[in-house]
Amino acid sequence: MLEVLTQTMTKIEDTSTMISKTYDIYIREKAIEMVNAKLEENKIDVAKVENNDYEAMVNDSCKDIKEKYAKRVSQGLMVIMGIDFLLG
């Protein structure tokens, strides 16, 4: 019985880690797209930007995207709670 619980907990942890990594990869891809679009908009060649500067821009964009998603999620939860309160 203990072995089954241990295996189940391990699978849950593995799934959680996989979802987190997938989310981070998705956010990073979106951030790279945003940075490349900004560079194109300013007519700057991506190859001419130093690696450290590019990574800093990508990390800043990742933060912005995560903040935006967090805000949307919290707004969505507030809406759900408000609807629940009204219908409750």
matplotlib code that plots the C-alpha trace (Angstrom):
import matplotlib.pyplot as plt

x = [0.0, 2.8, 4.5, 1.4, 1.1, 4.8, 4.5, 1.4, 3.1, 6.1, 3.9, 2.1, 5.4, 6.8, 3.6, 3.8, 7.5, 6.7, 3.8, 6.0, 8.8, 6.4, 4.9, 8.4, 9.3, 6.1, 6.7, 10.3, 9.2, 6.6, 9.3, 11.7, 9.0, 8.3, 12.0, 12.5, 9.5, 10.7, 14.2, 12.6, 10.4, 13.5, 15.3, 18.0, 19.7, 19.4, 22.9, 24.4, 22.9, 25.2, 24.1, 24.0, 21.8, 19.5, 19.1, 18.4, 15.7, 14.2, 14.2, 12.5, 9.9, 9.3, 8.7, 6.2, 4.4, 4.2, 2.9, 0.2, -0.9, -1.0, -3.1, -5.5, -5.8, -6.5, -9.1, -10.7, -10.8, -12.4, -15.0, -15.8, -16.0, -18.2, -20.6, -20.6, -21.4, -24.2, -25.7, -24.9]
y = [0.0, 2.4, 1.6, 2.5, 5.8, 6.5, 5.8, 7.9, 10.8, 10.4, 10.5, 13.6, 15.4, 14.3, 15.6, 18.9, 19.3, 18.5, 21.1, 23.7, 23.1, 23.2, 26.5, 28.0, 26.9, 28.4, 31.7, 31.8, 31.2, 34.0, 36.3, 35.6, 36.4, 39.7, 40.6, 39.8, 41.8, 44.8, 44.5, 44.3, 47.3, 49.3, 47.9, 46.3, 43.1, 40.3, 39.1, 42.4, 42.3, 40.8, 37.5, 38.9, 41.9, 39.6, 37.3, 40.3, 41.5, 37.9, 37.6, 41.0, 40.0, 36.7, 38.7, 40.9, 37.9, 36.1, 39.3, 39.7, 36.1, 36.3, 39.4, 37.7, 34.6, 36.7, 38.8, 35.5, 34.2, 37.4, 37.2, 33.6, 34.5, 37.4, 35.3, 32.7, 35.4, 36.7, 33.3, 31.9]
z = [0.0, 0.9, -2.4, -4.4, -2.6, -3.2, -6.9, -7.1, -5.4, -7.7, -10.8, -9.5, -8.9, -12.3, -14.0, -12.1, -13.1, -16.7, -16.8, -15.2, -17.8, -20.7, -19.4, -19.1, -22.6, -24.0, -22.2, -23.4, -27.0, -26.7, -25.2, -28.0, -30.6, -28.8, -28.6, -32.3, -33.3, -31.3, -32.9, -36.3, -35.5, -34.6, -37.7, -35.6, -36.8, -34.3, -35.1, -34.1, -30.6, -28.0, -26.5, -22.9, -24.0, -26.0, -23.0, -20.8, -23.2, -23.4, -19.6, -19.2, -21.7, -19.8, -16.6, -18.5, -19.9, -16.6, -14.9, -17.6, -17.3, -13.5, -13.7, -16.1, -13.9, -10.8, -12.7, -13.9, -10.4, -9.1, -11.8, -10.9, -7.2, -8.0, -10.1, -7.3, -4.8, -6.9, -7.6, -4.1]

ax = plt.figure().add_subplot(projection="3d")
ax.plot(x, y, z, "-o")
ax.set_aspect("equal")
plt.show()
